[in-house]
Each structure stands twice: as structure tokens, then as C-alpha cells.
Amino acid sequence: MRVFPRLALFALLAFTSACQSACSYVRYFIPLDPTSKSSQPVDHAQWDGLLKKCVNAQGMVNYAGFKADSTSLNTYLRQLKDNLPNSKWTEPEQLAYWINAYNAFTIQRVIRAYPLKSIKDLGGAKNLVNTVWDQAFIRLGDDKFTLNDIEQRIIRKKFADNRIHFALVCAAVSCPKLRQEAYVASRLSQQLDDQGREFVNNPAKNKLTPADKPEVSSIFNFYPGDFTKNGSTSVQDVINRYATTRIKSDATLTYMTYNWALNEQPK
């Protein structure tokens, strides 16, 4: 007679788990716009200094160096926490803030568990549900956020600029390189274009020959709709905007296997 209550309990637990997973997934379709009414645009000089010290010309990261300088990193992250953007900031000031926040908090998450082989080791395998990018460890204002909140609910929802995919760095070898300087409003467009040129023309990220059948980064496959924004008509169009060796406008694209190994400098 106890079989039915047990089955009912198992069914309830399964239903609860499914609901939690669904809720975790659906939340990323809801835009976020956290603000601080009295804040002033952030000076990213401290982050800039850390990047110059701990990132090499290839965009590879000295995580041990960041860990040794964690006090400085945490001071910068507190500055972000206390100064959320508001409507008085220009759009470049807001976008520079969010890109820097994503990259800096990613570094913080890695060094908390360093050494490790891949950032994916820090979470589960269900995208938008229980991965490391779904962990609410980011304190901004009075709330906690995930890396996916910043990317999916803020940056991608609020800023129709596909160049952000050349700037957000998820601590993996196949990611765009981490820039050796902070993003700043006064040069943001130039910096994003620089990132686009470096990423598209990097043979480790994109193989642009033959022109009719190139093998390109899986990033273009992760967010295909984004590459029809801000003046672009297709992935091929975005690639040709930056490529030194152009591909055909109707090229058949295949996608490179993403390398999730940590983007760490050789020791």
C-alpha cells in the first residue's frame, strides 16, 4: 500500500524539478535593467591596470596573477556594485560598463576555484539552467545576478550590437581574446571593431578558405539572429566586414568544435 504514496512523492519531486528547470530557462527571456539613480560613469582604470598586467598579447590570461591581485580586482568589482548605470549615462558608457563587468566577474569566478582545467567544471551541463553562467554570484546594487543575466537579459536585450560577441570572454580557448585594456566609452566602437578584426582573422578561431565553404567559430552558430543586427544581413556579411580574406556571400558555413579549455597562459 506504500507504493502509491512513494510514486506520488517521486512524481511530485520530478514535477518540482522540471518546474525549477523551466523557470530557470524562461527567466532569460525577460529583460533586465538594473540601475542606480545617483551613480556616475565608472572609471575602469583599475581593471585596465589588471588587464595590462595579467593578459598577454594573444589574450591569454595569467589567472595566478589575478588571484595574487584579488584585492585589487575585488575593489574594482565593488566599484561596479555601487555604481550601476542609469539613463543619464550615454549608451557607450553603459555598454562599456556591462562588457567590463561580464569579463571581470568571469575572472573572479575562475580564480575562486583556480586551478582548474575548464570553467565548465564549475557548474552543471544544462544550458540556461545550472551551468556556471547560471550561478547568482554577482552582487550589483542590492541584488545578485548571473553571468547569463548580464549577457542574455541585459546586453543582448538592450544593445543591438553584435560586436559584443567579439568582446565577451567566457574564459575558454575558443572565446575571443581578452583585451589588454578596459573598454571605455570614448573608444568603445573602435575597440569593438578591433576585436572583430582580430577574432575573424584569427585562424585558430575561423578558417576562411575555401571561400565557398569556410569553417567558422561556433559563436556564429550560438547567436545567428544577432548577426543580422546593426547593419548586418547575415553571418557571412559580418565576417566579410572584418575579413582580410573574404568569403562568398552565400558560402556554406560549417562550425568549429568549441574548445572549452581554460584560456590560460602557458606556465
PASEBA-1860 file (N, C-alpha, C; in nm, 3 decimals):
! residues 267
1> MRVFPRLA> 0.083/-0.121/0.000/0.000/0.000/0.000/0.086/0.125/0.000 ~ 0.216/0.111/0.035/0.301/0.229/0.040/0.358/0.265/-0.097 ~ 0.336/0.179/-0.195/0.390/0.205/-0.330/0.333/0.332/-0.388 ~ 0.201/0.352/-0.373/0.137/0.468/-0.435/0.184/0.600/-0.376 ~ 0.193/0.612/-0.241/0.248/0.736/-0.187/0.391/0.763/-0.235 ~ 0.471/0.656/-0.245/0.608/0.675/-0.292/0.610/0.721/-0.437 ~ 0.526/0.658/-0.519/0.518/0.701/-0.659/0.472/0.845/-0.668 ~ 0.374/0.880/-0.583/0.325/1.019/-0.584/0.436/1.115/-0.544
9> LFALLAFT> 0.516/1.075/-0.444/0.626/1.160/-0.400/0.730/1.177/-0.509 ~ 0.765/1.065/-0.574/0.862/1.074/-0.683/0.809/1.162/-0.796 ~ 0.681/1.148/-0.827/0.621/1.229/-0.932/0.624/1.377/-0.896 ~ 0.596/1.406/-0.768/0.598/1.545/-0.722/0.738/1.604/-0.730 ~ 0.838/1.524/-0.687/0.976/1.571/-0.694/1.019/1.594/-0.838 ~ 0.981/1.503/-0.928/1.015/1.519/-1.070/0.949/1.643/-1.128 ~ 0.822/1.664/-1.091/0.748/1.781/-1.139/0.811/1.910/-1.088 ~ 0.848/1.910/-0.959/0.911/2.028/-0.900/1.043/2.059/-0.968
17> SACQSACS> 1.122/1.953/-0.992/1.250/1.971/-1.060/1.231/2.026/-1.200 ~ 1.132/1.973/-1.273/1.104/2.020/-1.409/1.061/2.166/-1.407 ~ 0.978/2.203/-1.309/0.932/2.342/-1.299/1.048/2.436/-1.271 ~ 1.139/2.392/-1.181/1.254/2.475/-1.149/1.343/2.495/-1.271 ~ 1.365/2.387/-1.347/1.446/2.397/-1.467/1.381/2.489/-1.569 ~ 1.249/2.474/-1.588/1.177/2.557/-1.683/1.181/2.704/-1.642 ~ 1.162/2.729/-1.512/1.166/2.868/-1.464/1.304/2.929/-1.484 ~ 1.409/2.848/-1.458/1.545/2.897/-1.477/1.569/2.933/-1.622
25> YVRYFIPL> 1.514/2.852/-1.713/1.533/2.876/-1.856/1.454/2.999/-1.902 ~ 1.328/3.005/-1.863/1.239/3.110/-1.912/1.283/3.248/-1.865 ~ 1.344/3.256/-1.748/1.381/3.387/-1.693/1.474/3.465/-1.787 ~ 1.550/3.393/-1.869/1.644/3.461/-1.956/1.577/3.529/-2.076 ~ 1.448/3.507/-2.092/1.375/3.578/-2.197/1.321/3.712/-2.147 ~ 1.335/3.736/-2.016/1.282/3.858/-1.955/1.393/3.960/-1.941 ~ 1.382/4.076/-2.006/1.490/4.176/-1.997/1.510/4.226/-1.855 ~ 1.632/4.269/-1.827/1.667/4.332/-1.701/1.725/4.470/-1.728
33> DPTSKSSQ> 1.702/4.562/-1.636/1.764/4.694/-1.648/1.795/4.748/-1.509 ~ 1.887/4.681/-1.437/1.921/4.730/-1.303/1.988/4.867/-1.311 ~ 1.948/4.956/-1.225/2.000/5.093/-1.230/2.027/5.147/-1.090 ~ 2.105/5.253/-1.088/2.131/5.328/-0.966/2.117/5.476/-1.001 ~ 2.014/5.540/-0.949/1.976/5.675/-0.994/2.087/5.779/-0.975 ~ 2.164/5.765/-0.869/2.262/5.869/-0.838/2.403/5.837/-0.885 ~ 2.421/5.728/-0.957/2.557/5.684/-0.993/2.618/5.771/-1.101 ~ 2.750/5.772/-1.104/2.828/5.839/-1.206/2.901/5.733/-1.290
41> PVDHAQWD> 2.929/5.763/-1.418/3.003/5.665/-1.500/3.132/5.619/-1.432 ~ 3.155/5.490/-1.440/3.267/5.428/-1.369/3.399/5.455/-1.441 ~ 3.502/5.480/-1.361/3.639/5.486/-1.412/3.694/5.344/-1.409 ~ 3.726/5.290/-1.526/3.770/5.150/-1.535/3.922/5.135/-1.528 ~ 3.991/5.238/-1.473/4.137/5.237/-1.473/4.195/5.120/-1.394 ~ 4.132/5.084/-1.284/4.186/4.974/-1.204/4.177/4.841/-1.279 ~ 4.067/4.818/-1.348/4.052/4.699/-1.432/4.151/4.702/-1.546 ~ 4.170/4.821/-1.604/4.265/4.838/-1.714/4.406/4.797/-1.669
49> GLLKKCVN> 4.446/4.839/-1.550/4.578/4.805/-1.500/4.595/4.655/-1.478 ~ 4.493/4.589/-1.429/4.499/4.445/-1.409/4.510/4.371/-1.542 ~ 4.436/4.416/-1.641/4.442/4.352/-1.773/4.580/4.367/-1.835 ~ 4.638/4.484/-1.824/4.772/4.505/-1.879/4.876/4.417/-1.809 ~ 4.852/4.390/-1.682/4.947/4.312/-1.604/4.929/4.162/-1.624 ~ 4.805/4.116/-1.642/4.776/3.972/-1.635/4.728/3.910/-1.766 ~ 4.726/3.986/-1.875/4.683/3.933/-2.005/4.794/3.959/-2.106 ~ 4.828/3.857/-2.186/4.934/3.877/-2.285/4.878/3.921/-2.420
57> AQGMVNYA> 4.964/3.939/-2.518/4.922/3.991/-2.648/4.829/3.897/-2.722 ~ 4.832/3.770/-2.688/4.743/3.672/-2.751/4.609/3.661/-2.677 ~ 4.591/3.741/-2.573/4.467/3.739/-2.497/4.459/3.627/-2.396 ~ 4.570/3.559/-2.372/4.572/3.451/-2.273/4.595/3.509/-2.134 ~ 4.542/3.442/-2.034/4.529/3.502/-1.902/4.622/3.436/-1.800 ~ 4.682/3.519/-1.719/4.761/3.474/-1.605/4.667/3.473/-1.484 ~ 4.596/3.360/-1.463/4.499/3.353/-1.355/4.566/3.357/-1.218 ~ 4.686/3.302/-1.209/4.759/3.310/-1.082/4.789/3.455/-1.048
65> GFKADSTS> 4.820/3.534/-1.149/4.844/3.677/-1.127/4.719/3.749/-1.080 ~ 4.605/3.718/-1.143/4.479/3.778/-1.098/4.448/3.736/-0.954 ~ 4.477/3.610/-0.922/4.448/3.562/-0.787/4.536/3.635/-0.685 ~ 4.661/3.658/-0.722/4.751/3.731/-0.633/4.706/3.875/-0.614 ~ 4.640/3.930/-0.715/4.590/4.068/-0.711/4.440/4.072/-0.686 ~ 4.386/3.972/-0.617/4.242/3.964/-0.599/4.186/4.081/-0.519 ~ 4.266/4.140/-0.432/4.220/4.256/-0.357/4.190/4.371/-0.450 ~ 4.278/4.393/-0.547/4.256/4.499/-0.644/4.135/4.469/-0.732
73> LNTYLRQL> 4.122/4.343/-0.774/4.006/4.304/-0.855/3.877/4.325/-0.777 ~ 3.875/4.284/-0.652/3.754/4.298/-0.571/3.719/4.445/-0.546 ~ 3.820/4.529/-0.534/3.794/4.673/-0.520/3.724/4.727/-0.643 ~ 3.770/4.685/-0.760/3.704/4.727/-0.885/3.561/4.674/-0.893 ~ 3.542/4.548/-0.855/3.407/4.490/-0.861/3.312/4.559/-0.763 ~ 3.363/4.604/-0.649/3.279/4.681/-0.556/3.240/4.816/-0.618 ~ 3.332/4.872/-0.696/3.301/4.996/-0.766/3.185/4.974/-0.864 ~ 3.186/4.861/-0.934/3.075/4.828/-1.023/2.947/4.808/-0.943
81> KDNLPNSK> 2.958/4.738/-0.831/2.842/4.710/-0.746/2.773/4.838/-0.702 ~ 2.851/4.938/-0.668/2.796/5.061/-0.610/2.758/5.165/-0.716 ~ 2.781/5.135/-0.841/2.756/5.235/-0.947/2.693/5.172/-1.070 ~ 2.575/5.116/-1.053/2.502/5.065/-1.169/2.469/5.179/-1.265 ~ 2.464/5.151/-1.394/2.432/5.257/-1.490/2.291/5.311/-1.472 ~ 2.269/5.431/-1.519/2.134/5.487/-1.523/2.114/5.562/-1.654 ~ 1.995/5.616/-1.674/1.959/5.677/-1.803/2.039/5.802/-1.834 ~ 2.109/5.858/-1.736/2.191/5.976/-1.762/2.325/5.939/-1.826
89> WTEPEQLA> 2.362/5.813/-1.815/2.483/5.768/-1.881/2.456/5.756/-2.030 ~ 2.559/5.779/-2.111/2.545/5.756/-2.254/2.539/5.606/-2.280 ~ 2.491/5.569/-2.398/2.486/5.426/-2.431/2.625/5.363/-2.432 ~ 2.729/5.430/-2.489/2.863/5.369/-2.481/2.911/5.353/-2.337 ~ 2.878/5.446/-2.248/2.918/5.431/-2.108/2.851/5.310/-2.046 ~ 2.724/5.290/-2.077/2.652/5.175/-2.022/2.706/5.044/-2.077 ~ 2.727/5.038/-2.208/2.773/4.914/-2.269/2.914/4.879/-2.223 ~ 3.003/4.978/-2.213/3.138/4.953/-2.163/3.132/4.897/-2.021
97> YWINAYNA> 3.045/4.952/-1.940/3.027/4.902/-1.803/2.991/4.753/-1.805 ~ 2.892/4.716/-1.885/2.842/4.578/-1.882/2.942/4.479/-1.941 ~ 3.013/4.518/-2.047/3.115/4.428/-2.102/3.226/4.405/-2.000 ~ 3.276/4.515/-1.941/3.381/4.501/-1.840/3.332/4.419/-1.721 ~ 3.206/4.440/-1.681/3.151/4.365/-1.568/3.149/4.216/-1.599 ~ 3.102/4.179/-1.717/3.096/4.038/-1.754/3.235/3.975/-1.749 ~ 3.332/4.042/-1.810/3.466/3.984/-1.817/3.533/3.979/-1.679 ~ 3.515/4.084/-1.599/3.580/4.089/-1.468/3.519/3.988/-1.371
105> FTIQRVIR> 3.386/3.974/-1.373/3.324/3.877/-1.284/3.354/3.733/-1.328 ~ 3.374/3.712/-1.458/3.418/3.581/-1.505/3.554/3.546/-1.447 ~ 3.645/3.642/-1.451/3.778/3.620/-1.391/3.764/3.588/-1.242 ~ 3.680/3.664/-1.172/3.662/3.639/-1.029/3.612/3.497/-1.003 ~ 3.515/3.453/-1.085/3.460/3.318/-1.063/3.567/3.211/-1.085 ~ 3.652/3.230/-1.184/3.757/3.132/-1.212/3.859/3.129/-1.099 ~ 3.906/3.245/-1.055/4.015/3.243/-0.957/3.967/3.195/-0.821 ~ 3.835/3.201/-0.795/3.784/3.145/-0.670/3.805/2.994/-0.664
113> AYPLKSIK> 3.809/2.930/-0.779/3.824/2.784/-0.784/3.958/2.742/-0.846 ~ 4.041/2.837/-0.882/4.167/2.808/-0.950/4.261/2.730/-0.858 ~ 4.336/2.632/-0.913/4.348/2.595/-1.054/4.237/2.502/-1.101 ~ 4.206/2.510/-1.228/4.107/2.422/-1.290/4.137/2.413/-1.439 ~ 4.077/2.315/-1.506/4.103/2.292/-1.647/4.006/2.363/-1.738 ~ 3.882/2.382/-1.690/3.780/2.446/-1.773/3.678/2.514/-1.683 ~ 3.629/2.629/-1.726/3.526/2.698/-1.650/3.398/2.613/-1.642 ~ 3.379/2.525/-1.739/3.259/2.441/-1.738/3.261/2.342/-1.622
121> DLGGAKNL> 3.377/2.318/-1.564/3.386/2.228/-1.449/3.319/2.287/-1.326 ~ 3.285/2.416/-1.329/3.232/2.484/-1.211/3.080/2.479/-1.201 ~ 3.013/2.412/-1.296/2.868/2.403/-1.293/2.817/2.279/-1.362 ~ 2.685/2.273/-1.378/2.623/2.161/-1.444/2.628/2.173/-1.595 ~ 2.553/2.086/-1.663/2.560/2.078/-1.809/2.433/2.125/-1.879 ~ 2.333/2.172/-1.802/2.206/2.215/-1.863/2.213/2.364/-1.893 ~ 2.225/2.397/-2.022/2.237/2.537/-2.062/2.118/2.619/-2.013 ~ 2.148/2.736/-1.959/2.049/2.831/-1.908/1.974/2.778/-1.787
129> VNTVWDQA> 2.027/2.671/-1.726/1.962/2.614/-1.607/2.060/2.604/-1.491 ~ 2.169/2.526/-1.507/2.256/2.501/-1.392/2.405/2.510/-1.424 ~ 2.440/2.576/-1.532/2.581/2.592/-1.565/2.644/2.697/-1.475 ~ 2.775/2.713/-1.487/2.844/2.818/-1.412/2.788/2.956/-1.445 ~ 2.737/2.970/-1.567/2.682/3.100/-1.609/2.544/3.127/-1.549 ~ 2.489/3.029/-1.481/2.357/3.043/-1.417/2.368/3.057/-1.266 ~ 2.488/3.073/-1.215/2.509/3.088/-1.071/2.501/3.234/-1.030 ~ 2.417/3.264/-0.935/2.395/3.404/-0.894/2.499/3.447/-0.792
137> FIRLGDDK> 2.621/3.469/-0.839/2.731/3.509/-0.751/2.768/3.656/-0.767 ~ 2.704/3.727/-0.859/2.742/3.864/-0.892/2.655/3.961/-0.814 ~ 2.716/4.035/-0.725/2.643/4.133/-0.645/2.654/4.271/-0.711 ~ 2.540/4.323/-0.754/2.533/4.457/-0.812/2.416/4.529/-0.748 ~ 2.442/4.645/-0.687/2.338/4.710/-0.611/2.298/4.622/-0.495 ~ 2.168/4.600/-0.479/2.118/4.518/-0.369/2.079/4.377/-0.413 ~ 2.109/4.341/-0.536/2.065/4.212/-0.590/2.183/4.129/-0.637 ~ 2.154/4.000/-0.659/2.254/3.910/-0.714/2.214/3.869/-0.856
145> FTLNDIEQ> 2.313/3.855/-0.941/2.290/3.825/-1.081/2.383/3.712/-1.126 ~ 2.350/3.655/-1.242/2.434/3.554/-1.305/2.505/3.615/-1.425 ~ 2.605/3.545/-1.474/2.670/3.589/-1.597/2.570/3.588/-1.713 ~ 2.482/3.489/-1.715/2.379/3.488/-1.819/2.280/3.604/-1.805 ~ 2.255/3.649/-1.683/2.172/3.768/-1.668/2.236/3.886/-1.741 ~ 2.367/3.902/-1.721/2.436/4.015/-1.784/2.435/4.002/-1.936 ~ 2.468/3.883/-1.986/2.474/3.866/-2.132/2.337/3.859/-2.196 ~ 2.252/3.769/-2.145/2.126/3.739/-2.213/2.016/3.841/-2.183
153> RIIRKKFA> 2.009/3.890/-2.060/1.896/3.972/-2.020/1.925/4.122/-2.023 ~ 2.053/4.157/-2.025/2.089/4.299/-2.027/2.154/4.336/-2.159 ~ 2.272/4.281/-2.186/2.347/4.325/-2.304/2.274/4.291/-2.433 ~ 2.234/4.165/-2.450/2.170/4.127/-2.577/2.031/4.187/-2.594 ~ 1.964/4.215/-2.482/1.830/4.272/-2.492/1.833/4.423/-2.513 ~ 1.929/4.490/-2.452/1.929/4.636/-2.451/2.014/4.697/-2.561 ~ 2.117/4.627/-2.605/2.212/4.685/-2.701/2.213/4.599/-2.827 ~ 2.159/4.651/-2.935/2.151/4.575/-3.060/2.282/4.588/-3.136
161> DNRIHFAL> 2.386/4.530/-3.080/2.520/4.542/-3.138/2.586/4.405/-3.133 ~ 2.596/4.338/-3.249/2.650/4.202/-3.248/2.800/4.198/-3.220 ~ 2.865/4.312/-3.219/3.008/4.314/-3.189/3.037/4.274/-3.045 ~ 2.935/4.273/-2.960/2.958/4.232/-2.821/3.007/4.088/-2.815 ~ 2.975/4.007/-2.916/3.019/3.867/-2.916/3.169/3.854/-2.945 ~ 3.232/3.962/-2.985/3.378/3.963/-3.002/3.447/4.017/-2.877 ~ 3.368/4.058/-2.778/3.425/4.123/-2.659/3.399/4.048/-2.530 ~ 3.287/3.974/-2.523/3.256/3.898/-2.403/3.341/3.770/-2.400
169> VCAAVSCP> 3.414/3.750/-2.293/3.512/3.641/-2.287/3.475/3.546/-2.174 ~ 3.443/3.421/-2.211/3.393/3.323/-2.115/3.502/3.230/-2.062 ~ 3.627/3.276/-2.066/3.740/3.203/-2.005/3.773/3.073/-2.076 ~ 3.747/3.065/-2.206/3.778/2.944/-2.282/3.868/2.977/-2.401 ~ 3.941/2.877/-2.447/4.035/2.897/-2.558/3.965/2.946/-2.684 ~ 3.843/2.897/-2.710/3.774/2.936/-2.832/3.701/3.069/-2.822 ~ 3.701/3.129/-2.703/3.641/3.262/-2.689/3.727/3.365/-2.762 ~ 3.670/3.483/-2.789/3.755/3.594/-2.834/3.865/3.618/-2.730
177> KLRQEAYV> 3.972/3.681/-2.773/4.079/3.706/-2.678/4.037/3.815/-2.580 ~ 4.084/3.802/-2.457/4.061/3.905/-2.358/4.152/4.022/-2.391 ~ 4.092/4.138/-2.406/4.167/4.257/-2.446/4.261/4.300/-2.333 ~ 4.375/4.357/-2.370/4.473/4.401/-2.271/4.439/4.538/-2.214 ~ 4.320/4.582/-2.232/4.277/4.710/-2.178/4.128/4.705/-2.152 ~ 4.081/4.791/-2.064/3.938/4.800/-2.034/3.866/4.866/-2.151 ~ 3.738/4.833/-2.166/3.654/4.904/-2.263/3.613/5.038/-2.202 ~ 3.622/5.143/-2.282/3.589/5.277/-2.236/3.497/5.343/-2.338
185> ASRLSQQL> 3.407/5.425/-2.290/3.304/5.485/-2.376/3.364/5.564/-2.491 ~ 3.470/5.638/-2.466/3.526/5.728/-2.568/3.583/5.654/-2.688 ~ 3.621/5.527/-2.671/3.680/5.450/-2.781/3.608/5.318/-2.802 ~ 3.487/5.305/-2.750/3.422/5.174/-2.749/3.400/5.119/-2.889 ~ 3.349/5.199/-2.980/3.323/5.149/-3.115/3.451/5.102/-3.183 ~ 3.558/5.179/-3.167/3.687/5.139/-3.224/3.737/5.010/-3.161 ~ 3.722/4.997/-3.029/3.766/4.876/-2.961/3.689/4.753/-3.008 ~ 3.558/4.769/-3.026/3.477/4.656/-3.071/3.511/4.616/-3.214
193> DDQGREFV> 3.538/4.714/-3.300/3.581/4.683/-3.436/3.717/4.613/-3.436 ~ 3.808/4.658/-3.350/3.938/4.592/-3.336/3.920/4.445/-3.297 ~ 3.830/4.423/-3.203/3.803/4.286/-3.158/3.746/4.202/-3.272 ~ 3.658/4.262/-3.351/3.601/4.191/-3.466/3.707/4.151/-3.566 ~ 3.797/4.244/-3.599/3.903/4.213/-3.695/3.995/4.104/-3.642 ~ 4.032/4.115/-3.514/4.124/4.016/-3.458/4.059/3.878/-3.454 ~ 3.933/3.873/-3.414/3.865/3.745/-3.400/3.842/3.678/-3.535 ~ 3.786/3.752/-3.630/3.752/3.694/-3.760/3.876/3.645/-3.833
201> NNPAKNKL> 3.987/3.717/-3.822/4.106/3.683/-3.898/4.203/3.592/-3.823 ~ 4.164/3.548/-3.705/4.247/3.456/-3.629/4.222/3.314/-3.680 ~ 4.322/3.249/-3.742/4.299/3.116/-3.799/4.266/3.009/-3.696 ~ 4.295/3.035/-3.569/4.257/2.941/-3.465/4.108/2.950/-3.433 ~ 4.046/3.061/-3.473/3.903/3.082/-3.447/3.819/3.063/-3.573 ~ 3.873/3.100/-3.688/3.799/3.093/-3.815/3.893/3.055/-3.929 ~ 3.854/2.957/-4.008/3.931/2.917/-4.126/3.850/2.964/-4.248 ~ 3.893/3.072/-4.310/3.812/3.140/-4.410/3.833/3.089/-4.552
209> TPADKPEV> 3.915/2.989/-4.570/3.930/2.926/-4.702/3.897/2.778/-4.690 ~ 3.832/2.722/-4.793/3.792/2.787/-4.918/3.677/2.886/-4.897 ~ 3.670/2.985/-4.983/3.576/3.094/-4.965/3.431/3.050/-4.973 ~ 3.405/2.938/-5.041/3.266/2.892/-5.052/3.226/2.797/-4.940 ~ 3.327/2.745/-4.865/3.297/2.652/-4.756/3.391/2.676/-4.637 ~ 3.384/2.793/-4.577/3.472/2.821/-4.463/3.425/2.747/-4.338 ~ 3.519/2.728/-4.247/3.487/2.669/-4.117/3.505/2.780/-4.014 ~ 3.397/2.819/-3.949/3.400/2.939/-3.865/3.365/2.905/-3.720
217> SSIFNFYP> 3.385/3.002/-3.634/3.361/2.984/-3.492/3.217/2.945/-3.462 ~ 3.199/2.859/-3.364/3.065/2.822/-3.321/2.989/2.939/-3.259 ~ 3.059/3.046/-3.225/2.991/3.165/-3.173/2.889/3.215/-3.275 ~ 2.922/3.204/-3.403/2.828/3.247/-3.507/2.706/3.156/-3.513 ~ 2.722/3.035/-3.466/2.610/2.941/-3.462/2.530/2.952/-3.332 ~ 2.595/2.999/-3.226/2.526/3.016/-3.099/2.420/3.127/-3.107 ~ 2.452/3.234/-3.181/2.365/3.352/-3.183/2.340/3.399/-3.327 ~ 2.287/3.314/-3.415/2.275/3.353/-3.556/2.188/3.477/-3.577
225> GDFTKNGS> 2.082/3.493/-3.498/1.995/3.608/-3.515/2.062/3.740/-3.483 ~ 2.159/3.736/-3.390/2.227/3.860/-3.354/2.308/3.916/-3.470 ~ 2.349/3.830/-3.561/2.435/3.876/-3.670/2.357/3.930/-3.789 ~ 2.229/3.957/-3.765/2.150/4.032/-3.864/2.111/4.168/-3.806 ~ 2.183/4.211/-3.702/2.156/4.340/-3.637/2.263/4.443/-3.671 ~ 2.238/4.563/-3.632/2.324/4.681/-3.651/2.394/4.684/-3.787 ~ 2.311/4.676/-3.891/2.361/4.693/-4.027/2.406/4.568/-4.096 ~ 2.409/4.455/-4.027/2.449/4.328/-4.089/2.327/4.254/-4.141
233> TSVQDVIN> 2.348/4.173/-4.243/2.238/4.095/-4.300/2.252/3.946/-4.277 ~ 2.372/3.901/-4.240/2.396/3.757/-4.224/2.530/3.737/-4.154 ~ 2.556/3.613/-4.113/2.686/3.580/-4.057/2.795/3.607/-4.159 ~ 2.770/3.569/-4.286/2.869/3.591/-4.391/2.902/3.740/-4.405 ~ 2.799/3.822/-4.394/2.817/3.967/-4.404/2.903/4.020/-4.292 ~ 2.878/3.973/-4.170/2.959/4.016/-4.055/3.104/3.974/-4.074 ~ 3.126/3.851/-4.116/3.262/3.804/-4.137/3.334/3.890/-4.241 ~ 3.267/3.919/-4.351/3.331/3.998/-4.457/3.353/4.143/-4.418
241> RYATTRIK> 3.281/4.190/-4.319/3.305/4.326/-4.270/3.446/4.339/-4.214 ~ 3.499/4.229/-4.159/3.629/4.234/-4.092/3.737/4.150/-4.160 ~ 3.699/4.058/-4.246/3.794/3.961/-4.300/3.893/4.024/-4.398 ~ 4.018/3.986/-4.387/4.117/4.025/-4.487/4.108/3.934/-4.608 ~ 4.061/3.811/-4.588/4.030/3.718/-4.697/3.881/3.694/-4.694 ~ 3.808/3.751/-4.788/3.662/3.748/-4.784/3.608/3.611/-4.825 ~ 3.494/3.579/-4.771/3.424/3.458/-4.810/3.308/3.495/-4.902 ~ 3.250/3.397/-4.968/3.138/3.425/-5.057/3.014/3.460/-4.975
249> SDATLTYM> 2.934/3.548/-5.029/2.816/3.594/-4.955/2.716/3.482/-4.931 ~ 2.722/3.378/-5.016/2.632/3.263/-4.997/2.711/3.139/-4.955 ~ 2.825/3.161/-4.893/2.911/3.049/-4.851/2.836/2.953/-4.758 ~ 2.865/2.826/-4.774/2.812/2.725/-4.682/2.903/2.719/-4.561 ~ 2.848/2.747/-4.446/2.928/2.755/-4.324/2.926/2.623/-4.247 ~ 3.041/2.581/-4.202/3.047/2.476/-4.101/3.113/2.538/-3.978 ~ 3.091/2.476/-3.862/3.130/2.540/-3.737/3.234/2.457/-3.663 ~ 3.337/2.524/-3.616/3.447/2.458/-3.546/3.400/2.410/-3.409
257> TYNWALNE> 3.455/2.297/-3.367/3.425/2.247/-3.232/3.480/2.345/-3.130 ~ 3.397/2.382/-3.034/3.437/2.481/-2.935/3.531/2.419/-2.833 ~ 3.643/2.485/-2.810/3.743/2.438/-2.714/3.719/2.509/-2.581 ~ 3.668/2.434/-2.483/3.634/2.492/-2.353/3.750/2.487/-2.253 ~ 3.869/2.448/-2.297/3.985/2.452/-2.207/4.008/2.595/-2.161 ~ 4.058/2.611/-2.039/4.079/2.743/-1.982/4.178/2.823/-2.068 ~ 4.146/2.949/-2.092/4.232/3.036/-2.174/4.348/3.089/-2.090 ~ 4.430/2.997/-2.046/4.537/3.028/-1.952/4.671/3.037/-2.022
265> QPK> 4.754/3.132/-1.978/4.888/3.143/-2.031/4.969/3.018/-1.999 ~ 5.056/2.977/-2.091/5.143/2.863/-2.061/5.229/2.891/-1.940 ~ 5.250/2.789/-1.860/5.331/2.807/-1.738/5.477/2.775/-1.763
END
